[in-house]
């Protein structure tokens, strides 16, 4: 995008936001983090869960898949951290099908909520900063919903523990 197009788009977004008429697509392009946190994903019962329901507390979002070995390996660590930091929200977003996640949970249990994005979640991750769409991908949001940190690849539980302790 050249400078003229950027300035034109920025002014349109600012004007629309000022009068409260910013379309969802423009909001997603202008601020993908805000658009993501304004969205919702189905839980394992098929009920849509708005990510805004996790607002007001730090949020750790882990994109994962049942077929991703590093994802599976880090889940017990994330589960332990979710139990340690009860004042924070943890949520897993599966880049997979609900049926695969249901089968997976018969073997590996986690105590934090799991939502299902399907394979469309890869594009969501790319918009959030994971340009290559690799898994696992973990994002930490502050209580104010600002993106604080992201981790591409398996988390180092000690490093993540140290980081979360500071929030």
Residue frames as a rotation matrix with the C-alpha (Angstrom) as fourth column:
UNK 1
0.594 0.805 0.000 0.00
0.805 -0.594 0.000 0.00
0.000 0.000 -1.000 0.00
UNK 2
-0.333 -0.729 0.598 1.45
0.662 -0.632 -0.403 3.36
0.672 0.262 0.693 -0.94
UNK 3
-0.886 -0.138 -0.443 1.42
0.444 -0.533 -0.720 6.36
-0.137 -0.834 0.534 1.34
UNK 4
-0.772 0.636 -0.008 -1.51
-0.592 -0.714 0.375 8.09
0.232 0.294 0.927 -0.40
UNK 5
-0.079 0.758 -0.647 -3.71
-0.131 0.636 0.761 4.97
0.988 0.145 0.049 -0.12
UNK 6
-0.436 -0.159 -0.886 -2.70
0.783 0.418 -0.461 4.51
0.443 -0.895 -0.058 3.51
UNK 7
-0.978 0.043 -0.202 -3.55
0.070 -0.852 -0.519 8.12
-0.194 -0.522 0.830 4.41
UNK 8
-0.511 0.846 -0.151 -6.87
-0.656 -0.270 0.705 7.94
0.556 0.459 0.693 2.54
UNK 9
-0.029 0.489 -0.872 -7.81
0.259 0.846 0.466 4.70
0.965 -0.212 -0.152 4.31
UNK 10
-0.658 -0.286 -0.697 -6.71
0.732 -0.022 -0.681 6.01
0.179 -0.958 0.224 7.70
UNK 11
-0.943 0.333 0.011 -8.78
-0.329 -0.925 -0.191 9.17
-0.053 -0.183 0.982 7.27
UNK 12
-0.223 0.899 -0.376 -11.85
-0.512 0.221 0.830 7.16
0.830 0.378 0.411 6.22
UNK 13
-0.149 0.105 -0.983 -11.45
0.620 0.784 -0.011 4.84
0.770 -0.611 -0.182 9.20
UNK 14
-0.882 -0.228 -0.412 -11.02
0.468 -0.520 -0.714 7.79
-0.051 -0.823 0.566 11.56
UNK 15
-0.761 0.647 0.044 -14.05
-0.610 -0.738 0.289 9.58
0.219 0.193 0.956 10.15
UNK 16
-0.045 0.768 -0.639 -16.22
-0.209 0.618 0.758 6.47
0.977 0.168 0.133 10.29
UNK 17
-0.374 -0.155 -0.914 -15.11
0.766 0.504 -0.399 5.72
0.522 -0.850 -0.070 13.82
UNK 18
-0.998 -0.047 -0.032 -15.88
0.057 -0.850 -0.523 9.28
-0.003 -0.524 0.852 14.87
UNK 19
-0.416 0.909 -0.028 -19.49
-0.883 -0.396 0.252 8.97
0.218 0.129 0.967 13.73
UNK 20
-0.347 0.234 0.908 -19.81
-0.579 0.709 -0.404 5.35
-0.738 -0.666 -0.111 14.82
UNK 21
0.709 0.661 -0.245 -20.33
-0.579 0.347 -0.738 3.88
-0.403 0.665 0.628 11.36
UNK 22
-0.315 -0.917 -0.245 -17.17
-0.934 0.253 0.254 1.84
-0.171 0.308 -0.936 11.01
UNK 23
0.634 0.556 -0.538 -18.08
-0.665 0.746 -0.013 -1.39
0.394 0.366 0.843 9.18
UNK 24
0.802 -0.285 0.525 -16.81
-0.212 0.687 0.695 -4.64
-0.559 -0.669 0.490 10.67
UNK 25
0.710 -0.557 0.430 -14.61
0.702 0.512 -0.496 -5.39
0.056 0.654 0.754 7.64
UNK 26
0.441 -0.551 0.708 -12.95
-0.028 -0.797 -0.603 -1.96
0.897 0.247 -0.367 7.86
UNK 27
0.682 -0.175 0.710 -12.48
-0.730 -0.201 0.653 -2.39
0.028 -0.964 -0.265 11.61
UNK 28
0.848 -0.357 0.391 -10.81
0.239 0.917 0.319 -5.78
-0.473 -0.178 0.863 11.04
UNK 29
0.506 -0.685 0.524 -8.44
0.701 -0.027 -0.712 -4.27
0.502 0.728 0.466 8.50
UNK 30
0.425 -0.303 0.853 -7.76
-0.313 -0.933 -0.175 -1.19
0.849 -0.192 -0.492 10.63
UNK 31
-0.258 -0.466 0.847 -7.24
-0.960 0.021 -0.281 -3.05
0.113 -0.885 -0.452 13.92
UNK 32
-0.067 0.235 -0.970 -7.17
-0.358 0.902 0.243 -6.84
0.931 0.363 0.024 13.62
UNK 33
-0.904 -0.262 -0.339 -6.59
0.212 0.414 -0.885 -7.30
0.372 -0.872 -0.319 17.37
UNK 34
-0.726 0.684 0.066 -9.73
-0.532 -0.499 -0.684 -5.34
-0.435 -0.532 0.726 18.25
UNK 35
-0.018 0.727 -0.686 -11.71
-0.939 0.222 0.261 -7.18
0.342 0.649 0.679 15.57
UNK 36
-0.459 -0.228 -0.859 -10.49
-0.053 0.972 -0.230 -10.55
0.887 -0.061 -0.458 16.88
UNK 37
-0.975 0.023 -0.219 -11.45
0.221 0.109 -0.969 -9.73
0.002 -0.994 -0.112 20.46
UNK 38
-0.492 0.857 -0.152 -14.86
-0.775 -0.510 -0.374 -8.53
-0.398 -0.066 0.915 19.26
UNK 39
-0.269 0.339 -0.901 -15.49
-0.714 0.558 0.423 -11.87
0.647 0.757 0.092 17.54
UNK 40
0.204 0.352 0.914 -16.76
-0.845 0.534 -0.017 -15.20
-0.494 -0.769 0.406 18.79
UNK 41
-0.575 -0.384 -0.723 -16.06
-0.661 0.738 0.135 -18.89
0.482 0.555 -0.678 18.27
UNK 42
0.535 0.816 -0.219 -18.13
-0.534 0.527 0.661 -21.99
0.654 -0.237 0.718 19.00
UNK 43
-0.187 -0.509 0.840 -17.33
-0.939 0.345 0.000 -24.04
-0.290 -0.788 -0.542 22.08
UNK 44
-0.951 -0.292 -0.103 -17.45
-0.309 0.910 0.277 -27.83
0.013 0.295 -0.955 22.07
UNK 45
-0.447 0.875 0.184 -21.23
0.471 0.405 -0.784 -27.75
-0.760 -0.264 -0.593 22.54
UNK 46
-0.347 0.256 0.903 -21.66
0.911 -0.138 0.389 -25.56
0.224 0.957 -0.185 19.47
UNK 47
0.705 0.592 -0.391 -22.51
0.681 -0.720 0.137 -22.41
-0.200 -0.363 -0.910 21.46
UNK 48
0.281 -0.592 0.755 -20.88
0.438 -0.621 -0.650 -19.20
0.854 0.514 0.085 20.25
UNK 49
0.453 -0.259 -0.853 -18.59
0.838 -0.202 0.506 -17.73
-0.304 -0.944 0.126 22.90
UNK 50
0.850 -0.169 0.500 -17.76
0.114 -0.866 -0.487 -14.04
0.515 0.471 -0.717 22.45
UNK 51
-0.056 -0.953 -0.297 -14.13
0.784 0.142 -0.604 -13.32
0.618 -0.266 0.740 23.22
UNK 52
-0.265 0.037 0.963 -15.35
-0.295 -0.954 -0.044 -10.10
0.918 -0.296 0.264 24.82
UNK 53
0.806 0.586 -0.089 -16.62
-0.127 0.317 0.940 -12.29
0.579 -0.746 0.329 27.68
UNK 54
0.425 -0.744 -0.516 -12.95
0.886 0.459 0.068 -12.58
0.186 -0.486 0.854 28.71
UNK 55
0.079 -0.382 0.921 -12.40
0.232 -0.891 -0.390 -8.79
0.970 0.244 0.019 28.81
UNK 56
0.694 0.185 0.696 -11.17
-0.480 -0.602 0.639 -7.03
0.537 -0.777 -0.329 31.93
UNK 57
0.661 -0.555 0.505 -8.55
-0.254 0.467 0.847 -9.63
-0.706 -0.688 0.167 32.86
UNK 58
-0.333 -0.814 -0.477 -5.34
-0.844 0.032 0.535 -10.68
-0.420 0.580 -0.698 31.15
UNK 59
0.757 0.632 0.167 -6.05
-0.428 0.672 -0.605 -13.27
-0.494 0.386 0.779 28.46
UNK 60
-0.516 -0.853 0.075 -3.79
-0.552 0.398 0.732 -16.02
-0.655 0.336 -0.677 27.12
UNK 61
0.672 0.708 -0.219 -5.02
-0.592 0.335 -0.733 -17.34
-0.446 0.622 0.644 23.77
UNK 62
-0.455 -0.810 0.370 -3.42
-0.411 0.559 0.720 -20.48
-0.790 0.176 -0.587 22.40
UNK 63
0.482 0.488 -0.728 -4.06
-0.873 0.196 -0.447 -21.48
-0.075 0.851 0.520 18.78
UNK 64
-0.526 -0.611 0.592 -3.49
-0.599 0.760 0.252 -25.21
-0.604 -0.222 -0.765 18.43
UNK 65
0.225 0.590 -0.775 -4.52
-0.903 0.425 0.062 -28.36
0.366 0.686 0.629 16.55
UNK 66
0.753 0.150 0.641 -4.89
-0.468 0.807 0.361 -32.01
-0.463 -0.571 0.678 17.48
UNK 67
0.896 -0.395 0.203 -2.45
0.431 0.665 -0.610 -33.03
0.106 0.634 0.766 14.73
UNK 68
0.463 -0.730 0.502 0.26
-0.333 -0.668 -0.665 -30.57
0.821 0.141 -0.553 15.92
UNK 69
0.302 -0.391 -0.870 2.77
0.670 0.736 -0.098 -32.43
0.679 -0.553 0.484 18.13
UNK 70
-0.786 -0.615 0.063 4.23
0.381 -0.563 -0.733 -29.28
0.486 -0.552 0.677 19.80
UNK 71
-0.275 0.785 0.555 0.67
-0.619 -0.586 0.522 -28.08
0.735 -0.200 0.647 20.50
UNK 72
0.641 0.542 -0.544 -0.21
-0.033 0.727 0.686 -31.31
0.767 -0.421 0.484 22.26
UNK 73
-0.060 -0.778 -0.625 3.07
0.761 0.369 -0.533 -31.32
0.646 -0.508 0.570 24.17
UNK 74
-0.858 -0.345 0.380 2.55
0.086 -0.827 -0.556 -27.79
0.506 -0.445 0.739 25.57
UNK 75
0.021 0.978 0.206 -1.08
-0.180 -0.199 0.963 -28.24
0.983 -0.057 0.172 26.63
UNK 76
0.448 0.142 -0.883 -0.31
0.767 0.447 0.460 -29.71
0.460 -0.883 0.092 30.08
UNK 77
-0.624 -0.722 -0.300 2.04
0.781 -0.556 -0.285 -26.78
0.039 -0.412 0.910 30.73
UNK 78
-0.725 0.436 0.534 -0.61
-0.161 -0.860 0.485 -24.27
0.670 0.266 0.693 29.69
UNK 79
0.322 0.874 -0.364 -3.16
0.191 0.316 0.929 -26.10
0.927 -0.368 -0.066 31.82
UNK 80
0.051 -0.391 -0.919 -0.86
0.984 0.176 -0.021 -25.91
0.170 -0.903 0.394 34.86
UNK 81
-0.911 -0.404 0.080 -0.32
0.394 -0.912 -0.116 -22.19
0.120 -0.074 0.990 34.27
UNK 82
-0.336 0.867 0.369 -4.06
-0.154 -0.437 0.886 -21.62
0.929 0.241 0.280 33.92
UNK 83
0.507 0.478 -0.717 -4.54
0.579 0.428 0.694 -23.23
0.639 -0.767 -0.060 37.33
UNK 84
-0.312 -0.725 -0.614 -1.72
0.950 -0.253 -0.183 -21.18
-0.023 -0.641 0.768 38.83
UNK 85
-0.990 -0.065 -0.123 -2.96
0.054 -0.995 0.089 -17.85
-0.128 0.082 0.988 37.44
UNK 86
-0.389 0.920 0.043 -6.65
0.902 0.390 -0.188 -18.06
-0.189 -0.034 -0.981 38.23
UNK 87
0.072 0.389 -0.918 -6.96
0.241 -0.900 -0.362 -14.27
-0.968 -0.195 -0.158 37.93
UNK 88
-0.598 -0.303 -0.742 -6.20
-0.643 -0.371 0.670 -14.61
-0.478 0.878 0.027 34.20
UNK 89
0.612 0.780 0.130 -8.25
-0.462 0.486 -0.742 -16.11
-0.642 0.393 0.658 31.42
UNK 90
-0.701 -0.710 0.066 -6.84
-0.386 0.456 0.802 -18.89
-0.600 0.537 -0.593 29.26
UNK 91
0.538 0.840 0.072 -8.55
-0.393 0.326 -0.860 -20.12
-0.746 0.434 0.506 26.12
UNK 92
-0.612 -0.660 0.435 -7.50
0.076 0.499 0.864 -22.57
-0.787 0.562 -0.255 23.43
UNK 93
0.361 0.684 -0.634 -8.66
-0.676 -0.277 -0.683 -22.01
-0.643 0.675 0.363 19.88
UNK 94
-0.073 -0.340 0.938 -8.49
0.227 0.910 0.347 -25.15
-0.971 0.238 0.011 17.78
UNK 95
-0.170 -0.059 -0.984 -7.50
-0.936 -0.303 0.180 -24.93
-0.309 0.951 -0.004 14.14
UNK 96
-0.997 -0.078 0.002 -9.32
-0.077 0.990 0.114 -28.19
-0.011 0.114 -0.993 13.73
UNK 97
-0.282 0.949 -0.143 -12.78
-0.209 0.085 0.974 -29.74
0.936 0.305 0.175 13.72
UNK 98
0.066 0.424 0.903 -15.01
-0.979 -0.149 0.142 -30.13
0.195 -0.893 0.405 16.74
UNK 99
0.927 0.299 -0.227 -15.09
-0.278 0.953 0.119 -33.91
0.252 -0.047 0.967 16.23
UNK 100
0.226 -0.926 -0.303 -11.28
0.296 0.362 -0.884 -34.12
0.928 0.110 0.356 16.30
UNK 101
-0.451 -0.366 0.814 -11.13
-0.576 -0.577 -0.579 -31.97
0.682 -0.730 0.050 19.44
UNK 102
0.505 0.713 0.487 -13.78
-0.852 0.322 0.413 -34.15
0.138 -0.624 0.770 21.14
UNK 103
0.853 -0.245 -0.461 -11.72
0.158 0.963 -0.220 -37.29
0.498 0.115 0.859 20.38
UNK 104
-0.122 -0.969 0.217 -8.53
0.077 -0.227 -0.971 -35.58
0.990 -0.102 0.102 21.51
UNK 105
-0.172 0.098 0.980 -10.04
-0.844 -0.528 -0.096 -34.62
0.508 -0.844 0.173 24.88
UNK 106
0.894 0.424 -0.142 -10.69
-0.315 0.823 0.473 -38.30
0.318 -0.378 0.869 25.64
UNK 107
0.460 -0.815 -0.352 -6.89
0.698 0.577 -0.425 -38.65
0.550 -0.050 0.834 25.87
UNK 108
-0.701 -0.710 -0.063 -5.67
0.641 -0.590 -0.490 -35.22
0.311 -0.384 0.869 27.00
UNK 109
0.425 0.883 -0.196 -7.78
0.871 -0.341 0.354 -33.09
0.246 -0.322 -0.914 29.34
UNK 110
-0.771 -0.556 0.312 -7.43
0.425 -0.813 -0.399 -29.37
0.475 -0.175 0.862 29.95
UNK 111
-0.304 0.653 -0.694 -9.33
0.879 -0.088 -0.468 -27.23
-0.367 -0.752 -0.548 32.41
UNK 112
-0.595 0.084 -0.799 -9.45
-0.154 -0.988 0.010 -24.04
-0.789 0.129 0.601 30.35
UNK 113
0.461 0.887 0.003 -12.12
-0.136 0.074 -0.988 -23.45
-0.877 0.455 0.155 27.67
UNK 114
-0.720 -0.582 0.378 -11.52
0.281 0.253 0.926 -24.74
-0.634 0.773 -0.019 24.16
UNK 115
0.336 0.762 -0.554 -13.14
-0.352 -0.444 -0.824 -23.06
-0.874 0.472 0.119 21.17
UNK 116
-0.056 -0.281 0.958 -13.10
0.693 0.680 0.240 -24.17
-0.719 0.677 0.157 17.53
UNK 117
0.009 -0.024 -1.000 -12.03
-0.464 -0.886 0.017 -21.91
-0.886 0.464 -0.019 14.67
UNK 118
0.818 0.192 0.542 -11.59
0.322 0.629 -0.708 -24.62
-0.477 0.753 0.453 12.06
UNK 119
0.012 -0.881 0.473 -9.03
0.969 0.127 0.212 -24.15
-0.247 0.456 0.855 9.34
UNK 120
0.507 0.246 0.826 -10.21
0.511 -0.858 -0.058 -20.55
0.694 0.452 -0.561 8.83
UNK 121
0.936 -0.169 -0.309 -8.38
0.226 -0.385 0.895 -19.78
-0.270 -0.907 -0.323 12.05
UNK 122
0.041 -0.965 0.258 -5.11
0.946 0.120 0.300 -19.78
-0.321 0.232 0.918 10.12
UNK 123
-0.069 0.004 0.998 -6.10
0.640 -0.767 0.047 -16.51
0.765 0.642 0.050 8.42
UNK 124
0.904 0.400 0.149 -7.06
0.116 -0.568 0.815 -15.08
0.411 -0.720 -0.560 11.81
UNK 125
0.597 -0.751 -0.280 -3.60
0.591 0.177 0.787 -15.93
-0.542 -0.636 0.550 13.17
UNK 126
-0.193 -0.683 0.704 -1.95
0.970 -0.242 0.031 -14.30
0.149 0.689 0.709 10.16
UNK 127
0.309 0.391 0.867 -3.88
0.318 -0.902 0.293 -11.07
0.896 0.185 -0.403 10.76
UNK 128
0.995 0.100 -0.017 -2.81
0.042 -0.252 0.967 -11.15
0.092 -0.963 -0.255 14.41
UNK 129
0.515 -0.857 0.005 0.89
-0.830 -0.497 0.253 -11.28
-0.214 -0.135 -0.968 13.52
UNK 130
-0.007 -0.469 0.883 1.65
-0.090 0.880 0.467 -14.94
-0.996 -0.076 -0.048 12.76
UNK 131
0.029 0.031 -0.999 2.51
-0.877 -0.478 -0.040 -14.26
-0.479 0.878 0.013 9.10
UNK 132
-0.729 -0.411 -0.548 3.33
-0.642 0.689 0.337 -17.89
0.238 0.597 -0.766 8.30
UNK 133
0.290 0.954 -0.076 0.31
-0.827 0.290 0.481 -19.41
0.481 -0.076 0.873 10.05
UNK 134
-0.451 -0.574 -0.684 2.45
-0.152 0.804 -0.575 -21.81
0.879 -0.155 -0.450 12.10
UNK 135
0.711 0.664 0.231 1.26
-0.421 0.140 0.896 -23.67
0.563 -0.735 0.379 15.18
UNK 136
0.225 0.795 -0.563 1.22
0.974 -0.198 0.110 -23.48
-0.024 -0.573 -0.819 18.09
UNK 137
-0.499 -0.263 0.826 0.71
0.337 -0.937 -0.095 -19.73
0.799 0.231 0.556 18.39
UNK 138
0.065 0.447 -0.892 0.08
0.997 -0.001 0.072 -18.06
0.031 -0.895 -0.445 21.74
UNK 139
-0.286 -0.068 0.956 -0.96
0.224 -0.975 -0.002 -14.46
0.932 0.214 0.294 22.29
UNK 140
-0.355 0.145 -0.923 -1.08
0.930 -0.043 -0.365 -12.66
-0.093 -0.988 -0.120 25.62
UNK 141
-0.040 0.457 0.889 -3.49
0.333 -0.833 0.443 -9.74
0.942 0.314 -0.119 25.98
UNK 142
-0.964 -0.265 0.018 -3.52
0.093 -0.403 -0.910 -7.33
0.249 -0.876 0.413 28.90
UNK 143
-0.459 0.828 -0.323 -6.60
0.707 0.120 -0.697 -6.59
-0.538 -0.548 -0.640 30.98
UNK 144
-0.126 0.358 -0.925 -7.07
-0.298 -0.903 -0.309 -3.57
-0.946 0.237 0.221 28.68
UNK 145
0.718 0.438 0.540 -7.23
0.233 0.581 -0.780 -5.94
-0.656 0.686 0.315 25.65
UNK 146
0.562 -0.618 -0.549 -3.94
-0.824 -0.478 -0.304 -4.72
-0.075 0.624 -0.778 24.21
UNK 147
0.889 -0.346 -0.300 -1.71
0.206 0.887 -0.413 -7.35
0.409 0.305 0.860 22.65
UNK 148
0.761 -0.612 0.216 1.31
-0.529 -0.392 0.753 -7.65
-0.376 -0.687 -0.622 24.92
UNK 149
-0.396 -0.912 0.107 3.26
-0.747 0.387 0.540 -10.58
-0.534 0.134 -0.835 23.51
UNK 150
0.782 0.569 -0.256 3.00
-0.621 0.671 -0.406 -13.43
-0.059 0.476 0.877 21.07
UNK 151
-0.233 -0.800 0.553 4.87
-0.634 0.556 0.537 -16.70
-0.737 -0.226 -0.637 20.91
UNK 152
0.553 0.310 -0.774 5.20
-0.803 0.447 -0.395 -18.75
0.223 0.839 0.496 17.74
UNK 153
-0.229 -0.585 -0.778 6.07
-0.249 0.808 -0.534 -22.34
0.941 0.071 -0.331 18.50
UNK 154
0.321 0.338 -0.885 5.92
0.635 0.616 0.466 -24.36
0.702 -0.712 -0.017 21.68
UNK 155
0.677 -0.030 0.735 5.94
-0.426 -0.830 0.359 -22.19
0.600 -0.557 -0.575 24.80
UNK 156
-0.501 -0.769 -0.397 8.74
0.198 0.345 -0.918 -22.40
0.843 -0.538 -0.021 27.32
UNK 157
0.420 0.826 -0.375 6.67
0.586 0.068 0.807 -22.88
0.693 -0.559 -0.456 30.49
UNK 158
0.010 -0.484 -0.875 9.28
0.955 -0.254 0.152 -21.27
-0.296 -0.837 0.460 32.78
UNK 159
-0.915 -0.347 0.205 9.58
0.401 -0.840 0.365 -18.23
0.046 0.416 0.908 30.50
UNK 160
-0.286 0.895 0.343 5.80
0.169 -0.306 0.937 -17.88
0.943 0.326 -0.063 30.21
UNK 161
0.389 0.376 -0.841 5.42
0.858 0.184 0.479 -18.31
0.335 -0.908 -0.251 33.97
UNK 162
-0.468 -0.656 -0.592 7.93
0.798 -0.602 0.036 -15.51
-0.380 -0.455 0.805 34.59
UNK 163
-0.893 0.160 0.421 6.15
0.163 -0.756 0.633 -13.25
0.420 0.634 0.649 32.08
UNK 164
0.029 0.999 -0.033 2.67
0.337 0.021 0.941 -13.91
0.941 -0.039 -0.336 33.50
UNK 165
0.085 -0.064 -0.994 3.88
0.995 0.054 0.082 -13.30
0.049 -0.996 0.068 37.05
UNK 166
-0.837 -0.492 -0.241 4.69
0.497 -0.867 0.044 -9.72
-0.230 -0.083 0.970 36.06
UNK 167
-0.573 0.673 0.467 1.18
0.221 -0.422 0.879 -8.95
0.789 0.607 0.093 34.81
